[in-house]
Amino acid sequence: MTDFVHLRLHSEYSLVDGLVRVGPLVKRVAELGMGAVALTDLCNFYGLVKFSKAAFAAGIKPIFGADLLVVDREDQDETSALSLLVMDGTGYRNLTELISLAYTQGQRLGIPRVTRAWLDAHAEGLIALSAGAAGDVGRALVGGRRQQAAERLEEWMARYPGRFYLEVHRAGREGDEDHLHGAVELAAEAGCPVVASNDVRFLTADEFEAHEARVCIGEGRTLDDKRRVRRYRPQQYLRSPAEMAELFSDLPEALENTVAIAQRCNFLIDLGKPCLPDYPVPDGLTMDGFFRQLSLEGLDRRLAKLGLAGDSDAEARYRQRLEHELDTIIQMGFPGYFLIVMDFIRWAKEQGIPVGPGRGSGAGSLVAYALEITDLDPLAYDLLFERFLNPDRVSMPDFDVDFCMERRDEVIDYVARKYGREAVSQIITFGTMAAKAVVRDVARVQGKSYGLADKLSKMIPFEVGMTLEKALEQEESLRDFLAEDGEAQEIWDMAEQLEGVTRNVGKHAGGVVIAPSRITDFSPLYCDEDGGSLVTQYDKGDVEDAGLVKFDFLGLRTLTIIDWAVRIINAEREKTGEAPLDISTLPLDDRATFDLLKSAETTAVFQLESRGMKELIARLRPDCFEDIIALVALFRPGPLQSGMVDNFINRKHGREAIAYPDPHYQHERLKPILEPTYGIILYQEQVMQIAQALAGYTLGGADLLRRAMGKKKPEEMAKQRAVFADGAARQGVDAELATHIFDLVEKFAGYGFNKSHSAAYALVSYQTAWLK
């Protein structure tokens, strides 16, 4: 480790200040030859998981911490700063608890604060830095109240015995030098060690202006506002060890202590181990046994409903698939996950809350169908379990469940009651400074005219994923305008530095985590000032890395509308003594429904009502349920631009010969796979089935091939092409033909859509068309 380690640093996740992004931070730390760095964002762990992963990837030791605002003992409206660093697992849990308390119980005017009583109760495993002139000892020193400073220091040293350091700065701020001399003198008297930091807010000195703009955007002020408090200086960048050594040449022990502290902080966050809550099972049964029993009973009910009970061939097919899925799920340790999802869906249905038939790849699981998690028979539509849960690639299953928009929160509330409110939370999201908005924000803080900001913002194309760089490439008029207008160029230059920086927090649309114990054992909590919108401080990716399991409770308005329609119909049927309508048992070959679809009069039909979709329907003229599944998959930019849609329609209507998949390169084994789509490779599942049928892949291996094709890495593709050809040769398939088919599959794999999702949503489309 070098002679200096940065122990105070705010990243973009501090929101009120900080311009440091985690990736560039660890890269710069490595370049400067420092072996460790701390992240101490303001009362949050928003970036902690990302920081941990990036640091390890760069060979840097991450030190986790946070800056807290401590309520003043004399004046409850006042606060002072304190920086806490995590030494071990106990310290991590204590700091997590303190951050959570600051939001859930300590907020005042939207600012999270901690009390001294909370610090006393959660002091173990933490090193405390006095936060320089912003801490209460520092304030007393700068204010000339030396006796008060000594008393406060004594209190802190008692709270953190052998773990409290007086922090000193030379960052060019008023009072820094006076504070330093007073602190060094006081430290010598009290026997308290001193430590140097640069209170970092940005990586390089030339980012100071952009950082000031970021602060002004948050405060709603302009850069030249005379009333604005200027709390930051250009010197607060990530200085090198040599620069810090020169700066503190008269106080070498303050630098040595940074290394000593870094050596004392040895906590590593445990990532990637999912921790499921325990699902209650009856006495005498194991979780696995109970799961298997419920699945087998559920399949019996489904087979009876499908009219297949007693059909020995069909039963054997379904039971063989069920056993395969059960073995995989049990081997991967996920029965609890399925049982939890089954339980809240079952409860919702018992309460009359409409639940969607399925969503995403989960509709490919027969176990999910047997447990009534989904309502679409996966065997009837060639949906693959391995597309959902691949034994060759261990990752958590992920059921996205659609509920009636109006009653979704009732289901979340049921889960909170069942598993404990302290164990259930929704998930945070981060809003960033996007291209159009950042241009307007920068123009405002620079004091530029509204007209200029509006003109510049409107020159940036309105499309998802648009960036300033892309806009500049695409729009010649924008390039010309920037070349002609110096003020516009000033806005643009600063906007480029701020684009993509995290600016606020929100709540994920449907993500809910259920912990096996309290949420704060895994992640700190955030909430708004009123205590509402309680969310984890880790976003959806990080929360799973930290061990929590995510469940998606999504609100779908169409389910609400279907429910209204069914209620109206059943009220009328009751008057005439007719049996009530069960929307889940509609025959999927109703002539009148397909006549309506062929007419392309599909306003209010789920997924099929846009103008472009109506034009596609008029050309395709769907006459079976498989065609509706195909419509959902075809109406996307890839298939529309590639010519695949035209081929599909021409083959359906006999204007083009059907081949499996190409007139020059086809094989009879591919006919049953590609027949429903007229020989076109439309679904990801077909890519997997082709690899299995032609080259002997397992479906798990075929799913890995599908993923590799989607990433389009040339070296990986060359390797897979050879594996495919070898496998095909072993299956008795000509190697040259196999290679040509591989190339065709690779071409279409990029456009392939998840058939499980398409089929589940096609069912909702069909139901709305039938009702219409």
FENCOR-V259836 format. One record per pair of residues at least 24 apart in sequence whose C-alpha atoms are under 6 Angstrom apart, sorted by sequence separation. I is the first residue (numbers start at 1). J is the second residue. If there is no record, write none. Layout:
# FENCOR-V259836
I/J  I/J
This chain:
# FENCOR-V259836
36/60  42/66  43/67  35/60  36/61  37/62  38/63  39/64  40/65  41/66  42/67  43/68  36/62  37/63  38/64  39/65  40/66  41/67  208/234  362/388  14/41  40/67  167/194  361/388  14/42  94/122  165/193  166/194  167/195  168/196  169/197  22/51  26/55  165/194  167/196  169/198  205/234  594/623  620/649  695/724  9/39  10/40  6/37  7/38  9/40  10/41  342/373  696/727  2/34  5/37  8/40  205/237  435/467  695/727  91/124  204/237  435/468  695/728  1/35  91/125  203/237  694/728  90/125  91/126  129/164  132/167  201/236  202/237  203/238  127/163  128/164  129/165  130/166  131/167  132/168  200/236  513/549  88/125  130/167  142/179  200/237  362/399  513/550  709/746  87/125  129/167  198/236  200/238  512/550  87/126  512/551  86/126  511/551  710/750  85/126  359/400  511/552  85/127  510/552  70/113  84/127  510/553  69/113  70/114  71/115  84/128  510/554  70/115  83/128  83/129  356/402  355/402  82/130  83/131  355/403  443/491  82/131  354/403  81/131  354/404  81/134  82/135  81/135  80/135  43/99  80/136  439/495  279/336  438/495  196/254  195/254  196/255  194/254  195/257  171/235  171/236  434/499  433/499  434/500  433/500  432/500  433/501  684/752  432/501  683/752  684/753  432/502  682/752  683/753  684/754  299/370  431/502  432/503  683/754  298/370  431/503  683/755  298/371  431/504  430/504  431/505  295/370  430/505  295/371  429/505  429/506  428/506  429/507  428/507  429/508  427/507  428/508  427/508  427/511  426/511  426/512  425/512  425/513  424/513  424/514  423/514  423/515  423/517  423/518  422/518  423/519  428/535  427/535  428/536  426/535  427/536  428/537  425/535  429/539  428/539  638/751  633/753  632/758  629/758  629/759  629/762  628/762  405/555  401/552  403/554  404/555  405/556  400/552  401/553  402/554  403/555  404/556  405/557  401/554  402/555  403/556  402/556  404/559  404/560  606/765  605/765  605/768  605/769  593/770  87/265  88/266  87/266  88/267  87/267  19/201  20/202  18/201  19/202  9/199  8/199  9/200  10/201  17/215  32/240  223/445  222/445  223/446  222/446  4/241  277/515  277/516  276/516  4/255  5/258  4/258  5/259  4/259  275/547  272/545  274/547  275/548  271/545  273/547  274/548  271/546  392/700  390/700  386/700  383/756  364/756  363/756  361/756  361/757  360/757  359/757  359/760  358/760  110/529  107/529  103/526  100/524  103/527  100/525  104/531  96/524  15/503  12/502  46/537  46/538  49/542
